[in-house]
């Protein structure tokens, strides 16, 4: 897969994960597990958007 395609997929995953955090229906741990992110990545994503999940 090309680097550009990988970056696009990563951006899409982050946007979807952010929407899930904004909805507040899933724990940050669940979002990390479903998307293959580390907890640190999920925390950074949440903090960057001031999301409280």
Residue pairs with C-beta under 8 A, 6 or more apart in sequence:
13 35
13 37
14 45
16 35
17 31
17 34
17 35
17 37
17 42
17 45
18 45
18 46
18 49
18 51
20 26
20 31
21 28
21 31
21 42
21 45
21 46
21 49
21 51
21 53
22 49
22 51
22 53
24 52
24 53
26 34
26 53
27 53
28 39
28 42
28 43
28 46
28 53
29 39
31 37
31 42
31 53
32 38
32 39
32 41
32 42
37 45
45 51
46 52
46 53
